[in-house]
Amino acid sequence: MTIKNLNKYANRLVNAFLKNKIISPLPLRYTKKISEAQKLRKLCESKIKKPVSGFKAAGTGIPVLKKLKEKEPFYATVYKHNVLKNKKSVKINKFTMGIELEVCYLINKNFFKLKKKVSKNNIKRFINYIAPCIEVVGYRQRKKGIKSLGDLCSDFGANIKFVVGAKKKFKNQNVKNLKTKIFNEKINQSVSGNTNTVYINPMNSLLFVLKKLQKDKIKLKNNFYVFTGSSVGVVPILKKGIYKGVIDRLGSVSTRIN
């Protein structure tokens, strides 16, 4: 992979990201191996000057990781213009893969002042809020399906939009083994899940992301979201309309798919 070619494809993908366009699929050499996809992701993100709202964990389903022969998920940057309030609409296209339901956390910016190594015990004091969230996922390329984790990683983590439900003050809520469900009532489509499918549980996924941010020396000046990964897998959008997600003890979130 030459730097010149990498930069060429990064510019093409960034332009598609910023202008909401669809481009031809990237060559396999940039997407098949997660290590190469990470290089492309980081280069693309370095070219985006829009405000950052947070980060997402992707590839958090352990069965999926095993199937794709990967050892761990990855994280990707989430930009402010792609984070919406509850009940807002999301426009999709034929390369949208589907919709997900997950737990998200709002983390205090003081996390970036932490000098000690990130651990499960010291991150809780930085969590301000917890909320249910819908993520609409898809490519900015004319491609479908997931053949490798690099497919997702190389395309901004395949995140299109995030819709955040009502936030609750974090009081060390237990997010292990919570039942979840996302549905479109009008067409009688419903998929059930559980938070324990999210890289063991959402708190463990959060820890993974925060460790990576510390390792990569990422710094923000604002509070930020961490989206922990889908509890229901990628649910196909069978028809446009209202999709609602419910997570036990946390609440609900909905979006209109246009």
Rosetta silent file (secondary structure, phi, psi, omega in degrees, C-alpha in Angstrom):
SEQUENCE: MTIKNLNKYANRLVNAFLKNKIISPLPLRYTKKISEAQKLRKLCESKIKKPVSGFKAAGTGIPVLKKLKEKEPFYATVYKHNVLKNKKSVKINKFTMGIELEVCYLINKNFFKLKKKVSKNNIKRFINYIAPCIEVVGYRQRKKGIKSLGDLCSDFGANIKFVVGAKKKFKNQNVKNLKTKIFNEKINQSVSGNTNTVYINPMNSLLFVLKKLQKDKIKLKNNFYVFTGSSVGVVPILKKGIYKGVIDRLGSVSTRIN
SCORE:     score description
SCORE:     0.000 S_00000001
   1 L     0.000  114.777  177.583    0.000    0.000    0.000 S_00000001
   2 L   -84.578  150.865  179.971    1.622    3.273   -1.084 S_00000001
   3 H   -61.723  -36.987 -179.427    0.963    6.452    0.862 S_00000001
   4 H   -62.724  -47.036  179.571   -0.110    8.188   -2.360 S_00000001
   5 H   -66.628  -41.983  178.630   -2.781    5.582   -3.148 S_00000001
   6 H   -58.369  -43.274 -179.685   -3.958    5.448    0.461 S_00000001
   7 H   -66.006  -37.406  179.368   -4.374    9.209    0.457 S_00000001
   8 H   -61.509  -47.174 -178.964   -6.279    9.090   -2.849 S_00000001
   9 H   -72.580  -31.727  175.963   -8.853    6.638   -1.511 S_00000001
  10 H   -63.264  -44.791  179.453   -9.067    8.444    1.815 S_00000001
  11 H   -61.955  -39.437  179.755   -9.922   11.692    0.026 S_00000001
  12 H   -64.693  -42.432 -178.948  -12.574    9.914   -2.023 S_00000001
  13 H   -71.444  -39.065  177.842  -14.174    8.390    1.065 S_00000001
  14 H   -62.470  -42.037  178.142  -14.010   11.635    3.055 S_00000001
  15 H   -61.671  -41.150  177.259  -15.742   13.480    0.232 S_00000001
  16 H   -64.490  -39.573  179.413  -18.504   10.854    0.215 S_00000001
  17 H   -63.349  -46.126 -175.609  -18.824   11.155    4.001 S_00000001
  18 H   -75.216  -31.683 -175.978  -19.098   14.946    3.977 S_00000001
  19 H  -104.955    7.082  177.574  -21.384   15.215    0.952 S_00000001
  20 L    56.030   49.125 -179.920  -23.510   12.153    1.707 S_00000001
  21 L  -110.687  166.347  175.309  -22.575   10.447   -1.551 S_00000001
  22 L  -113.935  131.089 -178.358  -22.089    6.821   -2.579 S_00000001
  23 E  -117.930  172.346  175.874  -18.835    5.804   -4.257 S_00000001
  24 L   -65.395  153.722 -179.125  -17.441    2.669   -5.886 S_00000001
  25 L   -60.375  144.009  176.450  -16.142    0.006   -3.475 S_00000001
  26 L   -70.669  151.561  176.215  -12.623    0.454   -2.151 S_00000001
  27 L   -59.252  147.074 -177.077   -9.988   -2.072   -3.269 S_00000001
  28 H   -58.902  -29.212 -177.256   -9.784   -5.150   -1.034 S_00000001
  29 H   -64.275  -15.984  178.276   -6.215   -4.379   -0.023 S_00000001
  30 H   -98.512   -9.651 -172.485   -7.559   -1.484    2.071 S_00000001
  31 L  -124.973  -21.291 -172.970  -10.441   -3.351    3.678 S_00000001
  32 L   -70.318  -46.675  179.065   -9.679   -7.060    4.018 S_00000001
  33 L   -93.431  132.988 -177.582   -7.131   -6.828    6.849 S_00000001
  34 H   -61.976  -33.165 -179.557   -8.161   -4.901    9.943 S_00000001
  35 H   -63.142  -40.289  178.223   -4.630   -3.484   10.295 S_00000001
  36 H   -73.958  -37.644  177.932   -4.822   -1.848    6.861 S_00000001
  37 H   -63.758  -35.904  177.917   -8.406   -0.726    7.428 S_00000001
  38 H   -63.452  -39.958  177.876   -7.330    0.962   10.662 S_00000001
  39 H   -60.784  -43.620 -179.959   -4.727    2.982    8.758 S_00000001
  40 H   -66.931  -43.429  178.801   -7.381    4.151    6.314 S_00000001
  41 H   -57.833  -48.916 -177.152   -9.874    4.943    9.089 S_00000001
  42 H   -64.904  -37.433  177.716   -7.360    7.049   11.014 S_00000001
  43 H   -66.306  -44.951  178.539   -6.270    8.897    7.883 S_00000001
  44 H   -59.877  -46.718 -178.455   -9.884    9.632    6.915 S_00000001
  45 H   -63.689  -32.039  179.069  -10.745   10.837   10.415 S_00000001
  46 H   -67.440  -20.175 -178.732   -7.702   13.143   10.434 S_00000001
  47 H   -91.052  -10.016 -179.855   -9.157   14.900    7.383 S_00000001
  48 L   -89.710  123.747 -177.033  -12.553   15.603    8.980 S_00000001
  49 L  -104.707    8.722  179.447  -12.669   18.994   10.696 S_00000001
  50 L   -76.842  156.993 -179.901  -16.230   18.764   12.014 S_00000001
  51 L   -60.633  139.911  178.961  -16.916   18.654   15.794 S_00000001
  52 E   -92.700  130.895  179.429  -16.546   15.234   17.412 S_00000001
  53 E   -98.265  -22.510 -179.406  -19.457   13.980   19.511 S_00000001
  54 E   165.606 -151.534 -175.188  -17.904   10.728   20.677 S_00000001
  55 E  -145.952  151.437  178.222  -16.811    7.246   19.680 S_00000001
  56 E  -119.168  145.283  168.533  -18.410    3.914   18.837 S_00000001
  57 E   -91.578  136.535 -178.296  -17.359    0.367   19.522 S_00000001
  58 E  -133.244  149.780 -176.405  -17.899   -1.839   16.470 S_00000001
  59 L    72.407   38.005 -173.507  -17.702   -5.554   15.914 S_00000001
  60 L   -87.607   -8.289  177.364  -18.695   -6.181   19.530 S_00000001
  61 E   -76.893  116.445 -176.073  -20.591   -9.417   18.929 S_00000001
  62 H   -60.336  -41.206  175.427  -18.275  -12.211   20.066 S_00000001
  63 H   -59.147  -36.774  178.688  -19.780  -14.796   17.633 S_00000001
  64 H   -67.390  -41.957  178.276  -19.152  -12.321   14.790 S_00000001
  65 H   -59.954  -42.961  179.611  -15.562  -11.783   15.921 S_00000001
  66 H   -65.087  -41.709 -179.734  -15.003  -15.539   15.953 S_00000001
  67 H   -62.770  -39.402 -178.511  -16.588  -15.949   12.520 S_00000001
  68 L   -88.357    0.916  178.078  -14.382  -13.210   11.073 S_00000001
  69 L    59.730   44.570  176.299  -11.345  -14.590   12.969 S_00000001
  70 L  -112.842  151.856 -175.632  -10.702  -11.328   14.817 S_00000001
  71 L   -90.155  -26.954 -175.738   -9.475  -10.981   18.395 S_00000001
  72 L  -154.562  164.210  175.141  -11.206   -7.749   19.384 S_00000001
  73 L   -70.817 -168.802  170.924  -13.587   -5.016   18.178 S_00000001
  74 E  -138.626  170.686  175.491  -12.404   -1.603   16.989 S_00000001
  75 E  -121.848  157.742  178.198  -13.534    1.938   17.691 S_00000001
  76 E  -142.283  154.320 -179.560  -14.367    4.791   15.339 S_00000001
  77 E   -76.354  141.786  176.505  -15.022    8.502   15.740 S_00000001
  78 E  -116.228  129.303 -175.743  -18.605    9.781   15.757 S_00000001
  79 E   -98.729  151.075 -171.667  -19.244   13.333   14.575 S_00000001
  80 H   -56.488  -38.238 -176.627  -21.748   15.769   16.031 S_00000001
  81 H   -68.707  -12.129  179.527  -23.782   16.150   12.825 S_00000001
  82 H  -102.739    7.721  177.898  -24.522   12.412   12.915 S_00000001
  83 E  -111.574  120.293 -173.956  -25.947   12.376   16.458 S_00000001
  84 E  -115.952  158.170  175.553  -29.667   13.151   16.675 S_00000001
  85 E   -77.810  161.891 -179.552  -32.200   13.653   19.437 S_00000001
  86 L   -52.299  139.123  176.029  -34.888   11.097   20.191 S_00000001
  87 L    76.242    3.552  177.412  -37.623   10.676   17.558 S_00000001
  88 L   -73.624  159.030 -176.833  -35.682   12.463   14.817 S_00000001
  89 E   -90.291  151.102  177.030  -35.811   11.126   11.240 S_00000001
  90 E  -129.668  128.416  178.278  -33.050    9.310    9.362 S_00000001
  91 L   -91.756  133.844 -178.305  -32.853    9.094    5.582 S_00000001
  92 L  -118.274  171.250  174.086  -31.531    5.817    4.179 S_00000001
  93 L  -136.908 -177.302 -173.760  -30.450    4.436    0.810 S_00000001
  94 L   -72.716   -6.731  176.628  -30.116    0.955   -0.690 S_00000001
  95 L  -102.619    7.482  170.773  -26.638    0.534    0.828 S_00000001
  96 E   -71.733  127.447 -175.920  -27.941    1.034    4.362 S_00000001
  97 E   -82.044  -34.925 -178.201  -27.372   -2.290    6.117 S_00000001
  98 E   162.434 -159.682 -173.698  -29.852   -1.940    8.935 S_00000001
  99 E  -132.686  145.550 -176.901  -30.628   -0.631   12.369 S_00000001
 100 E  -129.517  158.569  177.198  -29.189   -1.425   15.810 S_00000001
 101 E  -125.425  126.678 -174.992  -30.175   -0.917   19.445 S_00000001
 102 E  -147.901  170.432  174.187  -27.514   -0.216   22.022 S_00000001
 103 E   -94.332  135.909  173.559  -26.523    1.339   25.332 S_00000001
 104 E  -126.451  155.285  179.284  -24.605    4.605   25.208 S_00000001
 105 E  -122.978  145.193  171.384  -22.796    6.589   27.872 S_00000001
 106 E  -104.374  117.672 -172.177  -22.056   10.297   28.165 S_00000001
 107 E  -104.226  137.606  178.823  -18.544   10.650   29.554 S_00000001
 108 L   -69.732  139.923 -178.330  -17.138   13.704   31.334 S_00000001
 109 H   -61.543  -19.256  178.556  -14.272   15.444   29.543 S_00000001
 110 H   -64.654  -12.901  175.039  -12.183   15.161   32.725 S_00000001
 111 H   -54.233  -36.309 -175.568  -11.565   11.571   31.658 S_00000001
 112 H   -72.095   -6.757  175.560   -8.814   12.919   29.410 S_00000001
 113 H   -94.383   -2.623 -177.765   -6.970   14.196   32.489 S_00000001
 114 L   -64.320  124.665 -178.684   -6.739   10.693   33.946 S_00000001
 115 L   -92.629  -29.800 -178.340   -3.102    9.848   34.632 S_00000001
 116 L   -77.545  163.305  176.130   -3.629    6.283   35.815 S_00000001
 117 L   -66.069  135.805 -178.777   -4.203    3.337   33.542 S_00000001
 118 L   -61.342  133.894  177.484   -7.881    2.982   32.605 S_00000001
 119 L  -144.749  165.911  179.914   -9.694    0.309   34.620 S_00000001
 120 L   -61.463  -29.712 -177.631  -13.237   -0.795   35.364 S_00000001
 121 L   -79.069  -32.463 -174.752  -12.953    0.738   38.824 S_00000001
 122 L   -98.005   -2.072 -179.616  -11.744    4.203   37.862 S_00000001
 123 L   -87.955  -20.847 -173.240  -13.962    4.954   34.846 S_00000001
 124 H   -63.052  -31.050 -178.301  -17.293    5.055   36.683 S_00000001
 125 H   -71.098  -13.239  179.066  -16.657    8.469   38.198 S_00000001
 126 H   -96.225   -5.711 -178.719  -16.432    9.928   34.692 S_00000001
 127 E   -84.580  115.476  179.397  -19.805    8.573   33.512 S_00000001
 128 E   -86.463  -47.693 -175.085  -22.419   11.355   33.647 S_00000001
 129 E  -140.210  161.503  175.214  -25.382    9.723   31.916 S_00000001
 130 E  -132.735  146.929 -176.300  -26.572    6.465   30.378 S_00000001
 131 E  -158.040  156.435  168.993  -29.189    6.108   27.623 S_00000001
 132 E   -79.019  152.677 -176.668  -30.686    3.790   25.008 S_00000001
 133 E  -147.951  143.607  170.875  -29.633    4.541   21.453 S_00000001
 134 E  -104.896  134.679  173.337  -30.512    3.540   17.907 S_00000001
 135 E  -119.621  129.884  173.263  -27.745    3.372   15.332 S_00000001
 136 E   -98.673  125.429 -172.869  -28.424    3.228   11.609 S_00000001
 137 E  -116.608  149.471  178.867  -25.525    1.486    9.869 S_00000001
 138 E   173.966  176.860 -177.706  -24.373    1.327    6.277 S_00000001
 139 L  -100.754  162.080  167.224  -21.679    2.076    3.750 S_00000001
 140 L  -101.951   17.487 -179.553  -20.752    5.092    1.677 S_00000001
 141 E  -124.398  160.162  178.053  -19.796    2.591   -1.003 S_00000001
 142 L   -81.916   73.326 -179.509  -21.770    0.474   -3.449 S_00000001
 143 L  -148.806  155.980 -179.511  -21.352   -2.683   -1.398 S_00000001
 144 L  -135.475  155.882  176.934  -23.464   -4.885    0.827 S_00000001
 145 L    80.188  174.210 -179.100  -22.814   -7.375    3.579 S_00000001
 146 L  -127.723  109.705  178.289  -19.818   -7.875    5.856 S_00000001
 147 L   -98.229  -21.134  178.325  -16.964  -10.053    4.630 S_00000001
 148 L  -155.336  160.003  176.772  -14.402   -8.738    7.113 S_00000001
 149 H   -64.295  -27.458  177.943  -14.200   -6.412   10.086 S_00000001
 150 H   -64.579  -26.490  175.369  -12.130   -4.186    7.838 S_00000001
 151 H   -56.808  -44.635 -178.848  -15.209   -3.579    5.673 S_00000001
 152 H   -75.177  -46.806 -175.332  -16.764   -1.718    8.597 S_00000001
 153 H   -60.769  -42.083 -174.815  -13.618   -0.149    9.977 S_00000001
 154 L   -69.581  -19.213 -176.802  -12.466    1.349    6.680 S_00000001
 155 L  -111.698   58.005  178.180  -15.787    3.150    6.123 S_00000001
 156 H    54.808   32.955 -179.191  -15.969    5.299    9.260 S_00000001
 157 H    72.006   11.066 -179.537  -17.135    2.288   11.263 S_00000001
 158 H    58.723   24.666  176.918  -20.159    2.062    8.925 S_00000001
 159 E   -88.942  132.475  178.143  -22.036    4.515   11.140 S_00000001
 160 E  -103.671  -60.589  177.705  -24.689    6.624    9.427 S_00000001
 161 E  -144.976  152.488  172.397  -26.705    8.192   12.260 S_00000001
 162 E  -120.668  132.674  177.008  -27.190    7.792   16.011 S_00000001
 163 E  -117.415  117.362 -173.063  -30.492    8.633   17.694 S_00000001
 164 E  -100.417  127.988  177.987  -30.156    9.035   21.474 S_00000001
 165 L   -79.216 -173.695 -179.087  -33.077    8.406   23.818 S_00000001
 166 L   -60.782  129.779 -178.718  -33.778   10.075   27.165 S_00000001
 167 L   -85.049  143.669  174.486  -30.648   10.126   29.310 S_00000001
 168 E  -115.462  140.703  176.042  -30.601    8.931   32.913 S_00000001
 169 E   -57.040  132.237 -178.189  -28.124   10.086   35.529 S_00000001
 170 L   -73.373  122.226  178.185  -25.541    7.349   35.931 S_00000001
 171 L  -129.837   42.364 -179.867  -25.924    5.620   39.283 S_00000001
 172 L    59.366   39.250  178.356  -23.912    2.501   38.568 S_00000001
 173 L   -58.644  138.925  177.040  -26.870    0.869   36.826 S_00000001
 174 L   -78.635  118.834 -178.851  -26.398   -2.805   36.108 S_00000001
 175 L  -108.958   12.725  177.526  -26.415   -3.270   32.333 S_00000001
 176 L   -81.985  136.896  171.421  -25.702   -6.991   32.357 S_00000001
 177 L    57.243   43.143  175.398  -28.350   -9.341   30.985 S_00000001
 178 L   -96.141  134.154  177.464  -30.977   -6.716   30.150 S_00000001
 179 E   -72.383  141.539  179.125  -33.651   -7.676   27.630 S_00000001
 180 E  -134.100  157.155  178.935  -33.862   -5.478   24.549 S_00000001
 181 E  -155.767  138.302  172.969  -36.222   -5.211   21.599 S_00000001
 182 E  -126.563  137.831 -173.562  -36.455   -3.152   18.431 S_00000001
 183 E  -153.083  155.383  169.834  -39.592   -3.128   16.329 S_00000001
 184 E  -116.904  101.433 -171.866  -41.639   -1.540   13.582 S_00000001
 185 H   -63.375  -34.490 -174.803  -45.198   -1.988   14.827 S_00000001
 186 H   -63.220  -34.956 -178.356  -46.848   -1.063   11.542 S_00000001
 187 H  -108.170    9.636  177.019  -45.359   -4.013    9.660 S_00000001
 188 L    59.674   37.887  174.997  -45.225   -6.358   12.655 S_00000001
 189 E  -100.177  127.784 -178.595  -41.409   -6.622   12.562 S_00000001
 190 E  -148.631  133.096  177.975  -39.780   -7.259   15.935 S_00000001
 191 E  -129.909  127.639  179.827  -36.325   -8.474   16.982 S_00000001
 192 E  -100.945  154.240  179.362  -35.376   -9.248   20.585 S_00000001
 193 E  -153.421 -164.266 -178.579  -31.899   -9.221   22.071 S_00000001
 194 E  -154.988  143.242 -178.348  -29.884   -8.900   25.236 S_00000001
 195 H   -66.959  -17.174 -178.620  -27.152   -6.578   26.467 S_00000001
 196 H   -76.194   -0.916  175.441  -24.950   -9.564   27.343 S_00000001
 197 H   -88.304   -6.007 -174.997  -24.244  -10.052   23.619 S_00000001
 198 E   -92.686   85.048  178.289  -22.321   -6.751   23.538 S_00000001
 199 L    46.232   52.126 -174.500  -18.673   -7.775   24.084 S_00000001
 200 L    82.484  -56.329  173.268  -19.733   -9.522   27.333 S_00000001
 201 L  -167.027  162.964 -175.879  -21.728   -6.421   28.399 S_00000001
 202 H   -58.409  -34.114  178.696  -21.920   -2.687   27.550 S_00000001
 203 H   -64.910  -37.118  177.252  -19.698   -1.655   30.464 S_00000001
 204 H   -67.241  -36.708  176.514  -16.957   -3.947   29.181 S_00000001
 205 H   -65.963  -41.254  176.192  -17.374   -2.432   25.718 S_00000001
 206 H   -59.587  -45.965  179.227  -17.090    1.060   27.222 S_00000001
 207 H   -59.126  -41.623  178.329  -13.903    0.021   28.998 S_00000001
 208 H   -57.702  -48.261 -178.323  -12.490   -1.269   25.705 S_00000001
 209 H   -64.032  -45.957 -177.599  -13.093    2.074   23.962 S_00000001
 210 H   -64.712  -35.740  175.553  -11.691    4.173   26.806 S_00000001
 211 H   -63.168  -41.461  179.419   -8.557    2.037   26.949 S_00000001
 212 H   -66.404  -39.515  178.939   -8.046    2.547   23.225 S_00000001
 213 H   -63.061  -41.504  178.682   -8.552    6.314   23.525 S_00000001
 214 H   -66.057  -43.870 -179.972   -5.941    6.464   26.261 S_00000001
 215 H   -62.142  -41.129 -178.301   -3.532    4.288   24.298 S_00000001
 216 L   -84.764    1.705  177.413   -3.976    6.389   21.136 S_00000001
 217 L    57.885   41.323  176.787   -3.627    9.624   23.172 S_00000001
 218 L   -79.331  135.889  179.334   -6.957   10.973   21.955 S_00000001
 219 L  -132.803  138.224  172.185   -8.043   14.208   23.647 S_00000001
 220 L  -128.377  157.824  179.100  -11.289   16.200   23.475 S_00000001
 221 L  -100.167    3.432 -176.363  -12.279   19.458   25.140 S_00000001
 222 L  -130.577  161.895  171.144  -15.915   18.450   25.571 S_00000001
 223 L   -61.040  154.762 -172.937  -18.003   15.706   27.186 S_00000001
 224 E  -147.296  153.976  177.129  -18.471   12.836   24.758 S_00000001
 225 E   -87.832  149.378  163.634  -20.609    9.806   23.976 S_00000001
 226 E  -125.249  119.777  178.877  -19.458    6.220   23.803 S_00000001
 227 E   -97.391  122.765 -162.594  -21.792    3.947   21.822 S_00000001
 228 E   -92.979   -7.599  178.441  -21.166    0.395   22.985 S_00000001
 229 E   114.327  157.713 -170.414  -22.473   -1.820   20.171 S_00000001
 230 E   -74.483  138.778  175.257  -25.677   -3.542   19.147 S_00000001
 231 L   -94.251   -4.254 -176.217  -27.678   -5.767   21.484 S_00000001
 232 L  -128.009   10.778 -173.539  -29.787   -7.104   18.587 S_00000001
 233 L    72.699 -161.623  175.758  -27.250   -7.489   15.791 S_00000001
 234 L   -97.310  111.324 -176.768  -27.908   -5.640   12.541 S_00000001
 235 E   -91.734  123.382  179.745  -31.672   -5.653   12.008 S_00000001
 236 L   -64.340  140.437  176.091  -32.762   -5.226    8.368 S_00000001
 237 L   -87.995  101.908 -173.434  -35.019   -2.258    7.670 S_00000001
 238 L   -79.263  -26.177  179.907  -37.899   -3.992    5.916 S_00000001
 239 L  -159.447  147.474  177.505  -39.960   -0.862    5.406 S_00000001
 240 L   -67.721  155.296 -177.035  -39.698    2.838    6.085 S_00000001
 241 E   140.782 -161.923 -175.560  -41.541    4.195    9.085 S_00000001
 242 E   -89.146  124.980  171.787  -41.095    4.379   12.849 S_00000001
 243 E  -110.113  131.697 -179.112  -38.681    1.990   14.545 S_00000001
 244 E  -122.006  136.457  177.033  -38.714    1.887   18.337 S_00000001
 245 E  -116.800  140.963  179.447  -36.149    0.311   20.640 S_00000001
 246 E  -129.746  130.231  174.476  -36.677   -0.638   24.271 S_00000001
 247 E  -120.134  122.939 -179.727  -34.007   -1.609   26.814 S_00000001
 248 L   -49.878  134.497  175.856  -35.193   -2.913   30.194 S_00000001
 249 L    72.725  -15.460 -179.672  -34.612   -0.418   33.038 S_00000001
 250 L  -102.689  -33.272  179.542  -33.102    2.176   30.700 S_00000001
 251 E   121.029 -158.241 -174.040  -36.087    3.226   28.605 S_00000001
 252 E  -130.339  165.526  178.768  -36.896    3.629   24.926 S_00000001
 253 E  -151.398  145.641 -179.687  -35.745    5.435   21.812 S_00000001
 254 E  -144.592  157.845  177.863  -37.344    5.832   18.380 S_00000001
 255 E  -147.766  150.243  173.133  -36.652    7.157   14.917 S_00000001
 256 E   -97.372  122.556  177.513  -38.570    7.603   11.687 S_00000001
 257 E   -90.631  121.148 -179.990  -36.802    5.959    8.757 S_00000001
 258 L  -109.790    0.000    0.000  -37.329    7.861    5.515 S_00000001
